[in-house]
Amino acid sequence: MVSIKPKEIPAEEAMLPKIASVVRSKNCGNFELTLDVMFDSEEASLRVKRANLLTNATTRKLYNVEDDQILTKIYLDPGNLYWLMTPAP
C-alpha cells in the first residue's frame, strides 16, 4: 500500500490553494453554486478558520452577492471542510 503524505503548510502568509488540499466550485442543481474547501489536517483547517478570511464580506466581493444570498456557510471541523452555497450566477 502507498502512503499519502499530507500537504505541507507554509509557515508564511499563503494563498488558500497552498494550504487547502481541494478548492472547487460547482453547480448544485440549476439554481445554486457551492464552494468546497478541503484540508488535509485539522491544523490547516484551523489556520484558515482562525485567520477569519472566509467571511460574508469576502463572499460578497468574490461572488457579487448580498448577505441574504449566502444560503449556507459552515466550517465542518470533524471533516476539515469549509462549505459555502450561494445562488448560481
Order of alpha helices (4+ residues) and beta strands (2+ residues): alpha-beta-beta-alpha-alpha-beta-beta
